Amino acid sequence: MPGSRADKWLSAKWCIPAFFIVSFITTAGLHLYWILIPWLMLIAFAAGMLFALGPRVAIVGILSLIIASFTIGLWPASALSYSCWIVAGAGWYFVISLLLVYYAPYRSLKHALKRSTDGIAALLKTKALFYNADTLVEKAYEDLSALHIVVSEQQDQVRLLLLREHNLLQKENKVGQQWLQQLYGTIDLYEVLTAIDHDYDTIRNSLTESGALELVRKIIILLADRVQMISENDNSFSMQANEQEIQRQISQLNEINANIRPESVEVLSATIANIREILEKVDRLYSIANKGANLNDRPQDIDYTHFIPASSVSWGRY
């Protein structure tokens, strides 16, 4: 799992002892079925209980079950020798993992932030399906609902990784402030996309004949491409060409809006207003990603620990 240095140490402190105990006792009990079966039941029960301590510790329980199953299939001869090799492998993995997280401490955060921005772009492209007359509205809603869950989880991952790095949250840390503002920007954009919902059957009936429906779909795809460019740090020339094309399409929508039936004007006007609102949020995200954060935008003395679950495992808490 992605995580901070503290998270990696936590995983190591739980995994290595658990792997040794499980591998040793399982190997020792291979010839004693009256011990092995209750032991497997105990591991399964303990693995289930570990979910109370959070997802990172819960994975230790799942991996312990896998090691027990693997051990039974392998049927090693020496319990001590086999357990030592298991611990050596786990230790080697965590040495590499910890060296990497100390060498590039914010690598997980960068990847999580990129995945979150990519998820927003995918969400916009899915929204465009509602403006495709050949796509069933029910199918578009099905795709959108599944994607909403993924994007929400991606943003939670960024929030957990960023808000637990105290060094990044210092006002003097410009890189941390930029990431924090970028997190604000993606959440802002996501909330706008979540809030905007319509009777798409009515929209299709009102806008298909004038050709506005297809233009709206193209604009939404262009907005998705714009978000993707932000994620990939694309050059300003591509962004400029994208913006020009969006503005050209919006101008065409305004021309159509001036000539369509009065009952369709309200629908198209609201749609254009929504497009402009999304474009404003996307442009703000682009400005943050390329020009840095405005440190004065952030209120002072915020205790970010109120926005994240406890990261340490303490038996006293439970």
KOLVOLUM-963962 format. One record per residue (C-alpha): residue in three letters; chain; x, y, z. Coordinates in steps of 0.02 Angstrom, whole numbers. Layout:
<sites>
{"ALA","A",{X,Y,Z}};
...
</sites>
This chain:
<sites>
{"MET","A",{0,0,0}};
{"PRO","A",{60,177,-31}};
{"GLY","A",{107,268,126}};
{"SER","A",{227,377,222}};
{"ARG","A",{387,326,310}};
{"ALA","A",{289,295,470}};
{"ASP","A",{169,182,374}};
{"LYS","A",{312,79,303}};
{"TRP","A",{389,57,476}};
{"LEU","A",{219,6,544}};
{"SER","A",{201,-127,409}};
{"ALA","A",{376,-193,443}};
{"LYS","A",{347,-203,631}};
{"TRP","A",{188,-304,606}};
{"CYS","A",{235,-411,457}};
{"ILE","A",{404,-482,508}};
{"PRO","A",{353,-553,679}};
{"ALA","A",{184,-612,611}};
{"PHE","A",{266,-701,464}};
{"PHE","A",{392,-789,578}};
{"ILE","A",{260,-849,701}};
{"VAL","A",{139,-909,567}};
{"SER","A",{270,-997,461}};
{"PHE","A",{353,-1081,611}};
{"ILE","A",{196,-1146,697}};
{"THR","A",{115,-1199,533}};
{"THR","A",{270,-1298,482}};
{"ALA","A",{287,-1375,654}};
{"GLY","A",{104,-1429,652}};
{"LEU","A",{104,-1508,479}};
{"HIS","A",{114,-1685,552}};
{"LEU","A",{-7,-1648,694}};
{"TYR","A",{-178,-1621,617}};
{"TRP","A",{-261,-1597,787}};
{"ILE","A",{-150,-1442,808}};
{"LEU","A",{-150,-1381,628}};
{"ILE","A",{-338,-1363,605}};
{"PRO","A",{-368,-1261,765}};
{"TRP","A",{-212,-1159,721}};
{"LEU","A",{-284,-1114,550}};
{"MET","A",{-448,-1067,632}};
{"LEU","A",{-353,-955,754}};
{"ILE","A",{-257,-869,612}};
{"ALA","A",{-418,-837,517}};
{"PHE","A",{-502,-766,673}};
{"ALA","A",{-351,-655,712}};
{"ALA","A",{-342,-595,531}};
{"GLY","A",{-524,-543,541}};
{"MET","A",{-498,-451,705}};
{"LEU","A",{-351,-354,634}};
{"PHE","A",{-472,-258,523}};
{"ALA","A",{-517,-159,680}};
{"LEU","A",{-341,-86,677}};
{"GLY","A",{-353,-14,502}};
{"PRO","A",{-323,-73,323}};
{"ARG","A",{-133,-76,334}};
{"VAL","A",{-131,-195,483}};
{"ALA","A",{-276,-293,410}};
{"ILE","A",{-169,-335,258}};
{"VAL","A",{-43,-416,376}};
{"GLY","A",{-180,-537,429}};
{"ILE","A",{-224,-577,249}};
{"LEU","A",{-41,-606,205}};
{"SER","A",{-22,-719,358}};
{"LEU","A",{-164,-827,293}};
{"ILE","A",{-79,-836,124}};
{"ILE","A",{86,-888,206}};
{"ALA","A",{-4,-1025,305}};
{"SER","A",{-85,-1091,145}};
{"PHE","A",{79,-1083,51}};
{"THR","A",{169,-1174,192}};
{"ILE","A",{44,-1317,192}};
{"GLY","A",{65,-1336,4}};
{"LEU","A",{255,-1326,12}};
{"TRP","A",{272,-1444,162}};
{"PRO","A",{447,-1385,215}};
{"ALA","A",{559,-1504,313}};
{"SER","A",{630,-1386,445}};
{"ALA","A",{517,-1264,536}};
{"LEU","A",{659,-1153,599}};
{"SER","A",{755,-1146,436}};
{"TYR","A",{598,-1112,334}};
{"SER","A",{539,-976,453}};
{"CYS","A",{708,-890,448}};
{"TRP","A",{704,-887,258}};
{"ILE","A",{528,-813,263}};
{"VAL","A",{587,-678,382}};
{"ALA","A",{742,-645,276}};
{"GLY","A",{633,-619,123}};
{"ALA","A",{514,-504,215}};
{"GLY","A",{661,-410,290}};
{"TRP","A",{742,-386,120}};
{"TYR","A",{579,-321,49}};
{"PHE","A",{558,-193,188}};
{"VAL","A",{740,-137,176}};
{"ILE","A",{711,-94,-8}};
{"SER","A",{541,-16,31}};
{"LEU","A",{611,93,171}};
{"LEU","A",{764,146,71}};
{"LEU","A",{648,199,-70}};
{"VAL","A",{531,297,44}};
{"TYR","A",{678,387,125}};
{"TYR","A",{758,424,-45}};
{"ALA","A",{594,484,-122}};
{"PRO","A",{480,520,27}};
{"TYR","A",{338,596,-74}};
{"ARG","A",{335,472,-218}};
{"SER","A",{173,391,-158}};
{"LEU","A",{93,562,-139}};
{"LYS","A",{140,616,-315}};
{"HIS","A",{69,456,-389}};
{"ALA","A",{-89,470,-285}};
{"LEU","A",{-115,650,-340}};
{"LYS","A",{-91,602,-522}};
{"ARG","A",{-214,457,-506}};
{"SER","A",{-340,575,-427}};
{"THR","A",{-325,699,-571}};
{"ASP","A",{-336,558,-699}};
{"GLY","A",{-493,499,-611}};
{"ILE","A",{-572,672,-630}};
{"ALA","A",{-533,667,-817}};
{"ALA","A",{-613,495,-831}};
{"LEU","A",{-764,558,-735}};
{"LEU","A",{-787,701,-859}};
{"LYS","A",{-776,582,-1008}};
{"THR","A",{-910,474,-926}};
{"LYS","A",{-1018,629,-902}};
{"ALA","A",{-1004,657,-1089}};
{"LEU","A",{-1101,494,-1118}};
{"PHE","A",{-1259,580,-1058}};
{"TYR","A",{-1247,697,-1207}};
{"ASN","A",{-1227,555,-1332}};
{"ALA","A",{-1400,514,-1400}};
{"ASP","A",{-1341,338,-1446}};
{"THR","A",{-1299,293,-1265}};
{"LEU","A",{-1435,237,-1146}};
{"VAL","A",{-1452,353,-996}};
{"GLU","A",{-1462,201,-880}};
{"LYS","A",{-1296,135,-947}};
{"ALA","A",{-1214,305,-924}};
{"TYR","A",{-1276,313,-743}};
{"GLU","A",{-1209,138,-711}};
{"ASP","A",{-1036,186,-774}};
{"LEU","A",{-1039,351,-680}};
{"SER","A",{-1088,271,-513}};
{"ALA","A",{-944,147,-521}};
{"LEU","A",{-821,284,-566}};
{"HIS","A",{-882,399,-425}};
{"ILE","A",{-829,268,-298}};
{"VAL","A",{-656,250,-375}};
{"VAL","A",{-625,439,-385}};
{"SER","A",{-686,464,-206}};
{"GLU","A",{-564,331,-144}};
{"GLN","A",{-422,410,-244}};
{"GLN","A",{-454,579,-164}};
{"ASP","A",{-460,500,9}};
{"GLN","A",{-291,422,-25}};
{"VAL","A",{-216,592,-70}};
{"ARG","A",{-294,669,84}};
{"LEU","A",{-223,535,199}};
{"LEU","A",{-48,544,124}};
{"LEU","A",{-38,733,119}};
{"LEU","A",{-119,782,283}};
{"ARG","A",{-8,663,382}};
{"GLU","A",{152,744,318}};
{"HIS","A",{176,883,445}};
{"ASN","A",{327,954,355}};
{"LEU","A",{225,984,198}};
{"LEU","A",{89,1077,292}};
{"GLN","A",{205,1212,356}};
{"LYS","A",{166,1381,279}};
{"GLU","A",{350,1403,232}};
{"ASN","A",{351,1243,128}};
{"LYS","A",{299,1305,-44}};
{"VAL","A",{297,1131,-123}};
{"GLY","A",{184,1066,14}};
{"GLN","A",{69,1216,-3}};
{"GLN","A",{59,1188,-190}};
{"TRP","A",{7,1007,-165}};
{"LEU","A",{-118,1060,-32}};
{"GLN","A",{-195,1188,-147}};
{"GLN","A",{-199,1059,-287}};
{"LEU","A",{-293,942,-171}};
{"TYR","A",{-417,1082,-136}};
{"GLY","A",{-434,1109,-323}};
{"THR","A",{-470,927,-366}};
{"ILE","A",{-596,911,-224}};
{"ASP","A",{-678,1073,-282}};
{"LEU","A",{-692,1009,-460}};
{"TYR","A",{-755,840,-403}};
{"GLU","A",{-891,920,-296}};
{"VAL","A",{-949,1026,-443}};
{"LEU","A",{-959,872,-555}};
{"THR","A",{-1053,778,-419}};
{"ALA","A",{-1175,920,-390}};
{"ILE","A",{-1217,946,-574}};
{"ASP","A",{-1355,825,-619}};
{"HIS","A",{-1503,846,-735}};
{"ASP","A",{-1650,763,-817}};
{"TYR","A",{-1546,703,-964}};
{"ASP","A",{-1695,637,-1060}};
{"THR","A",{-1765,815,-1063}};
{"ILE","A",{-1596,886,-1113}};
{"ARG","A",{-1582,763,-1257}};
{"ASN","A",{-1757,802,-1319}};
{"SER","A",{-1725,990,-1308}};
{"LEU","A",{-1551,1000,-1385}};
{"THR","A",{-1533,857,-1510}};
{"GLU","A",{-1627,939,-1653}};
{"SER","A",{-1524,1101,-1645}};
{"GLY","A",{-1357,1010,-1642}};
{"ALA","A",{-1314,1083,-1471}};
{"LEU","A",{-1311,912,-1388}};
{"GLU","A",{-1163,853,-1491}};
{"LEU","A",{-1071,1017,-1459}};
{"VAL","A",{-1094,998,-1271}};
{"ARG","A",{-1026,821,-1280}};
{"LYS","A",{-872,881,-1375}};
{"ILE","A",{-841,1022,-1249}};
{"ILE","A",{-849,901,-1102}};
{"ILE","A",{-723,786,-1188}};
{"LEU","A",{-610,937,-1219}};
{"LEU","A",{-624,981,-1034}};
{"ALA","A",{-576,803,-991}};
{"ASP","A",{-425,818,-1107}};
{"ARG","A",{-379,980,-1019}};
{"VAL","A",{-381,895,-849}};
{"GLN","A",{-276,753,-921}};
{"MET","A",{-149,880,-984}};
{"ILE","A",{-136,952,-808}};
{"SER","A",{-103,777,-741}};
{"GLU","A",{32,744,-870}};
{"ASN","A",{111,919,-859}};
{"ASP","A",{79,946,-1044}};
{"ASN","A",{154,1099,-1128}};
{"SER","A",{67,1267,-1131}};
{"PHE","A",{45,1260,-1320}};
{"SER","A",{-72,1110,-1306}};
{"MET","A",{-166,1193,-1165}};
{"GLN","A",{-186,1352,-1265}};
{"ALA","A",{-250,1257,-1418}};
{"ASN","A",{-371,1163,-1306}};
{"GLU","A",{-436,1324,-1227}};
{"GLN","A",{-461,1405,-1397}};
{"GLU","A",{-561,1255,-1458}};
{"ILE","A",{-669,1257,-1301}};
{"GLN","A",{-706,1443,-1320}};
{"ARG","A",{-746,1417,-1504}};
{"GLN","A",{-870,1279,-1461}};
{"ILE","A",{-949,1385,-1323}};
{"SER","A",{-971,1528,-1449}};
{"GLN","A",{-1062,1409,-1564}};
{"LEU","A",{-1174,1357,-1420}};
{"ASN","A",{-1214,1540,-1385}};
{"GLU","A",{-1261,1565,-1568}};
{"ILE","A",{-1375,1413,-1562}};
{"ASN","A",{-1450,1475,-1400}};
{"ALA","A",{-1499,1638,-1484}};
{"ASN","A",{-1597,1547,-1620}};
{"ILE","A",{-1680,1397,-1540}};
{"ARG","A",{-1857,1378,-1475}};
{"PRO","A",{-1895,1477,-1315}};
{"GLU","A",{-1930,1317,-1216}};
{"SER","A",{-1754,1254,-1254}};
{"VAL","A",{-1664,1417,-1211}};
{"GLU","A",{-1673,1388,-1023}};
{"VAL","A",{-1602,1212,-1039}};
{"LEU","A",{-1456,1266,-1150}};
{"SER","A",{-1420,1422,-1047}};
{"ALA","A",{-1405,1317,-889}};
{"THR","A",{-1292,1194,-980}};
{"ILE","A",{-1177,1334,-1041}};
{"ALA","A",{-1169,1404,-864}};
{"ASN","A",{-1118,1233,-797}};
{"ILE","A",{-984,1218,-931}};
{"ARG","A",{-912,1387,-884}};
{"GLU","A",{-911,1339,-699}};
{"ILE","A",{-817,1178,-736}};
{"LEU","A",{-695,1270,-849}};
{"GLU","A",{-661,1396,-710}};
{"LYS","A",{-621,1255,-587}};
{"VAL","A",{-509,1167,-714}};
{"ASP","A",{-415,1329,-752}};
{"ARG","A",{-388,1359,-566}};
{"LEU","A",{-317,1183,-551}};
{"TYR","A",{-201,1219,-698}};
{"SER","A",{-145,1382,-619}};
{"ILE","A",{-103,1295,-455}};
{"ALA","A",{-10,1153,-540}};
{"ASN","A",{99,1271,-643}};
{"LYS","A",{114,1434,-548}};
{"GLY","A",{111,1370,-370}};
{"ALA","A",{-5,1406,-226}};
{"ASN","A",{-55,1572,-156}};
{"LEU","A",{-3,1554,25}};
{"ASN","A",{-126,1688,78}};
{"ASP","A",{-272,1581,19}};
{"ARG","A",{-254,1465,166}};
{"PRO","A",{-324,1504,338}};
{"GLN","A",{-198,1501,478}};
{"ASP","A",{-184,1379,622}};
{"ILE","A",{-276,1232,546}};
{"ASP","A",{-258,1067,638}};
{"TYR","A",{-266,944,494}};
{"THR","A",{-267,793,609}};
{"HIS","A",{-454,822,630}};
{"PHE","A",{-478,775,447}};
{"ILE","A",{-387,607,451}};
{"PRO","A",{-403,447,551}};
{"ALA","A",{-270,403,680}};
{"SER","A",{-116,334,593}};
{"SER","A",{-38,242,740}};
{"VAL","A",{-96,79,817}};
{"SER","A",{-119,84,1004}};
{"TRP","A",{-199,-54,1107}};
{"GLY","A",{-252,77,1233}};
{"ARG","A",{-362,160,1103}};
{"TYR","A",{-458,-1,1074}};
</sites>
